[in-house]
């Protein structure tokens, strides 16, 4: 059985681990801490499994963070990107921290689409396609300016009724 003889801090939140005086691996610092890896501790089967579990969790969180870097996503769309067995734990952690919030993301996306001249049906279709459903989707649509007012503003700006129907506005007010 091998023993941890050194933990050395490295850039970008990483830790170099030495076993029995020889370099072993460089690991994410949070995985080292959460697994309880300490200098002088034996790396037995139980601690190796705990470390592997934490590495899977860190990898899943890394994939999720990179996916959310540029824009919010629905929980369902984000889950489809994470192939790790630690997917649910990572998604739960992101939800608890407020980073992953279907209601906020759906409202933001609906507002952006309405601002680009889309009607309620087109917005509903896009949000459903992006993985939003149920209460977050309905609340996002309800929070928008009424469709007929948005349509009136677009007609005043020179858009035709045909253009509005193509953008998902109801053909009858």
C-alpha positions in Angstrom: 0.0 0.0 0.0 1.3 3.4 -1.0 1.4 6.5 1.2 0.9 10.2 0.3 4.2 11.9 1.1 3.6 15.4 -0.3 0.8 17.6 -1.7 2.2 20.6 -3.6 0.1 23.5 -4.8 0.2 24.1 -8.6 -1.3 26.8 -10.8 -4.9 26.9 -11.8 -6.3 25.3 -8.6 -4.3 22.0 -9.0 -2.3 19.9 -6.5 0.7 17.7 -7.3 0.5 14.5 -5.3 3.5 12.4 -4.4 3.3 8.8 -3.3 6.2 7.2 -1.4 8.4 10.2 -2.4 7.8 9.9 -6.2 5.5 12.2 -8.3 2.2 10.5 -8.9 -0.5 12.8 -10.4 -1.6 16.4 -10.6 -5.3 16.7 -9.5 -7.9 19.3 -9.1 -7.6 20.8 -5.6 -11.3 20.4 -4.7 -11.2 16.7 -5.5 -8.1 16.3 -3.3 -9.8 18.1 -0.4 -13.2 16.5 -0.7 -11.7 13.0 -0.9 -9.7 13.6 2.3 -6.3 13.0 0.7 -3.7 14.0 3.3 0.1 13.8 3.8 0.8 10.6 5.7 -2.4 8.9 4.7 -2.3 5.5 3.0 -3.9 5.4 -0.5 -5.9 2.3 0.1 -8.8 1.0 -1.9 -11.4 3.0 0.0 -9.5 6.4 -0.3 -8.8 5.6 -4.0 -12.5 5.1 -4.6 -13.4 8.3 -2.8 -10.8 10.1 -4.9 -12.1 8.6 -8.2 -15.7 9.6 -7.2 -14.5 13.2 -6.5 -12.6 13.3 -9.8 -15.8 12.3 -11.7 -17.7 15.0 -9.9 -15.0 17.6 -10.7 -15.0 16.5 -14.4 -18.8 16.8 -14.6 -18.8 20.3 -13.0 -16.0 21.3 -15.4 -18.1 20.2 -18.4 -21.1 22.1 -17.0 -19.2 25.2 -16.3 -17.7 25.3 -19.8 -21.2 24.8 -21.3 -22.6 27.7 -19.2 -19.7 30.0 -19.9 -21.4 31.9 -22.7 -25.1 31.6 -21.9 -27.7 30.1 -19.6 -29.1 26.7 -20.5 -31.9 24.6 -19.3 -31.3 21.8 -16.9 -32.3 19.2 -19.5 -30.0 20.6 -22.2 -27.1 20.8 -19.7 -27.8 17.2 -18.6 -27.5 16.0 -22.2 -24.0 17.5 -22.4 -22.7 15.7 -19.3 -21.9 12.1 -19.8 -20.5 11.4 -16.4 -22.1 9.2 -13.7 -21.8 12.3 -11.5 -24.2 14.3 -13.7 -27.0 14.5 -11.2 -24.7 15.6 -8.3 -23.1 18.2 -10.5 -26.5 19.6 -11.7 -27.8 19.6 -8.1 -24.7 21.6 -7.0 -25.2 24.1 -9.8 -28.9 24.5 -8.9 -28.2 25.0 -5.2 -25.6 27.7 -6.0 -28.1 29.5 -8.3 -25.9 29.1 -11.4 -28.4 26.7 -13.0 -31.9 28.2 -12.8 -34.5 27.2 -15.5 -36.9 30.0 -14.5 -34.3 32.7 -14.9 -32.8 31.3 -18.0 -36.2 30.8 -19.7 -37.2 34.4 -18.8 -33.9 35.8 -20.2 -34.2 33.8 -23.4 -37.8 34.7 -23.9 -37.1 38.4 -23.5 -34.2 38.2 -25.9 -36.3 36.4 -28.5 -39.2 38.9 -28.1 -36.7 41.7 -28.5 -35.6 40.2 -31.8 -39.2 40.3 -33.1 -40.5 36.8 -32.4 -44.1 36.1 -31.5 -45.3 33.9 -28.6 -45.6 30.7 -30.6 -42.1 31.0 -32.0 -40.7 31.8 -28.6 -42.6 28.8 -27.1 -41.2 26.5 -29.9 -37.6 27.7 -29.3 -37.8 27.4 -25.6 -39.2 23.9 -25.8 -36.5 23.0 -28.3 -33.9 24.3 -25.9 -35.2 22.1 -23.1 -37.5 24.4 -21.1 -40.9 23.1 -20.1 -43.7 23.5 -17.6 -43.8 26.3 -15.1 -40.5 28.1 -16.2 -41.6 28.2 -19.8 -45.1 29.4 -19.0 -43.8 32.0 -16.5 -41.4 33.3 -19.1 -44.1 33.8 -21.7 -46.5 35.4 -19.2 -43.8 37.9 -18.2 -43.4 39.2 -21.8 -45.1 42.3 -23.0 -48.4 41.3 -24.6 -48.0 39.9 -28.1 -50.5 42.3 -29.7 -48.5 45.3 -28.4 -45.3 43.9 -29.7 -47.0 43.2 -33.1 -48.4 46.8 -33.2 -44.9 48.2 -32.6 -43.4 46.1 -35.4 -46.2 47.1 -37.8 -45.5 50.7 -37.0 -41.8 50.0 -37.7 -42.8 48.8 -41.2 -43.2 45.1 -40.9 -46.0 43.3 -42.8 -48.6 41.0 -41.3 -47.1 38.2 -43.4 -43.7 38.8 -41.7 -45.3 38.8 -38.3 -47.1 35.4 -38.9 -43.8 34.0 -40.2 -42.2 35.1 -36.9 -44.7 33.3 -34.8 -47.3 36.0 -34.1 -51.0 35.0 -34.0 -52.6 35.8 -37.3 -55.7 37.2 -35.5 -55.2 39.7 -32.6 
